[in-house]
Amino acid sequence: MKVIKANEGNVYDAPNHTNMWGIRKFGPPEGAKAVNVSVSEFLPNGGALMTASDKERIYCVIRGSIVVTEENGAAHILDADDMVYISPGEKRSVAVNGNVAARVLVIVANC
């Protein structure tokens, strides 16, 4: 068992993201092999460009509100406790919805 406290983790810069910082809580460097778990803090006007990943991703909004937009233009507003699953190869963009910073739990499968 490994416990990560709120003030622990590895800060990282995510490519194609703006006005955001992330802290990885679990992943291969921290002991987990099949999953990365991080917390992303998006400032107002923050977000992520339309990109895809070859891995499964789940976003769970902890605080604030974000808009996740699909490649076809469909936009989904996610508020606290809402989640979205993004399949491998699926493009998405992310933007903060409003003037309150958004905190998002990000789970990425490494298999």
Secondary structure as UniProt FT lines:
FT   TURN            6..7
FT   STRAND          10..12
FT   TURN            15..16
FT   STRAND          17..26
FT   HELIX           28..30
FT   STRAND          35..51
FT   STRAND          57..63
FT   STRAND          65..70
FT   TURN            71..72
FT   STRAND          75..79
FT   TURN            80..81
FT   STRAND          83..86
FT   TURN            88..89
FT   STRAND          92..96
FT   STRAND          102..109
//
